[in-house]
Amino acid sequence: MLPPDTSGVQLSPDEIARFSRHLILPEVGMQGQKRLKAASVLCVGTGGLGSPLLLYLAASGVGRIGIVDFDVVDHSNLQRQVIHGTSWVGKPKIESAKHRIHEINPHCQVDLYETALTSENALAIIEPYDIVCDGTDNFPTRYLVNDACVLLGKPNVYGSIFRFEGQATVFNYLDGPNYRDLYPEPPPPGLVPSCAEGGVVGVLPGIIGLIQATETIKLITGIGTSLSGRLLLFDALKMSFRELKLRPSPERPVIERLIDYQQFCGVGGSAPGQEEAGAVESISVLELKALLDSGASDLLLLDVRNPPEADIAVIKGAVLLPLDQIENGTAIERLRQLAAGKRLYVHCKLGGRSAKALIALKREGIEGINVAGGIDAWSKEIDPSVQRY
């Protein structure tokens, strides 16, 4: 990428006072700060990664920031999505982010795109910006962002998080590698749980998001050595960083157009776990309630969530047997005894893990039925006293 054109860019007295700690850095100075003001950055997502990323890009003096998101703020976001506050629950994330950005830097132009990024709109949305920051949490959108950046020649500042681990790099910069060099093919659907099912420690996206912000500022100002060609891995439990070399693959296919990324990643729908759930027989939570209310003695309801989730909420009468114990075989014999002579129904939080459990059980000769939507649907449709999380 070429440095932003700073011809005609001036800093006001307020901006000089605001960014004085940058201005006295020899590596940044007046020219670097003008580059930041002249630069435009698109952030895809205002969640865990997007929140710190947007806060610090605005605070650093980036002159134009675009935000793509169509979600609303939820109470469960506030543990890590620090750009949002309690008063914004139920309201659009992009509006919350814009409000906070302007409190930090009123000189920043904020463009809002309250839409899902798709193959139809990605090129038009990304094209006006110098750099794209990927703050997404799903494989179809990551491939879409990557391919659009390749087609448009835009650097892609990437980050991802899960539980206590994160990674970051810069793709498509100065003939460096892109996302398809890291993941030539998407993983099988459901193999990598979402944060909604697997969890994430709240500080982790702050660390990775700030690394993304740092890389973006370096690209704009032209200082330091970028992460292009290096995948930075972070383990919060060990408080350790390590690097992996990443090079363009000669076998990487040429990206000539945007494709159907849902189909490419084997995702049949937007709901977490939907692709696994479609592979097994299912019933609704309304049907499950009718069965439980009938007092049938030949029914076994199995909960395959993790114990910490059961500490939050349970469906009364369910037997807890975590998915990992089913997949590694340690719980199979116990389950045979529990399910002997009974009809087996299985639930989790959203329906994906329970479907995976049933697929694993079928290989062991144990048949059962999935509860579509899991305990989350039970809370929404049957019993609001069951805590959602």
ABEGO torsion letter per residue (X at the ends): XBBBBABGBBBBAAAAAAAAAAAABAAAEAAAAAAAAABBBBBBEABAAAAAAAAAAAAAGBABBBBBBABBBBAAAAAABAABBAAABGBBAAAAAAAAAAAABAABBBBBBBBBBBAAAAAAAAAABABBBBABABAAAAAAAAAAAAAAGBBBBBBBBBGABBBBBBBGBGGBBBAAAABABBBBBGABBBAAAAEBBAAAAAAAAAAAAAAAAAAAAGBEBBABGBBBBBBAAAGBBBBBBBBBBAABBBBABBBBAAAAAGBABABBGAAAAAABBBBBAAAAAAAAAAGBAABBBBBABBAAAAAABBBBGBBBBBAAAAAAGAAAAAAAAAABGBBBBBBBAAGAAAAAAAAAAAAAGBBBBBBBGEAAAAAAAABAABBBX
